[in-house]
Amino acid sequence: MTIFVVHGPNLNLLGEREPAVYGTLTLAELNAQIRAYGRSRGCEIRTYQSNHEGRLLDALQRARHWARGVVINPGAYGHTSYALRDCIAGISIPTVEVHLSDVEAREPFRKISTIAEVCIGKISGRGPQSYFEGIDLLIESGRDRLNSAEPA
């Protein structure tokens, strides 16, 4: 199973940006942990980060040809981007929304998710563990789809 892990705006600043909120891991360190976790679960992980909404959309659209699941930390776009919501709905790949911080305990605007309704789950406030739980959710949902498929 190949899973596409997508990091949205400002996640390239991990380790520098508000470490009390986002932790001290850099994006490179986080990606290494995510890849190692994926390998331990029998998955190939491909990662991508962009600060640009259109580039995120392009990457997700390309992934529809090879990814079996998406874990996305949309950053602030998760609160504002209907284009991202429509893209996720349009590519029809099971997607899990994740956030490092507990968005429910932060500013009121962060409680709004424009993409939640087109995702199979949302995990936040668990630091890097949010990504690992997102991978696990995709693996389990894939098993459920395979087990529920009607015999040919």
Secondary structure, DSSP 4 states (H G I P E B T S, - for coil): -EEEEEE-TTGGGTTTS-HHHH-S--HHHHHHHHHHHHHHTT-EEEEEE-S-HHHHHHHHHHHTTT-SEEEEE-TTHHHH-HHHHHHHHHHT--EEEEESS-GGGS-GGGG--SSGGGSSEEEESSTTHHHHHHHHHHHHHHHHHHHHSPP-
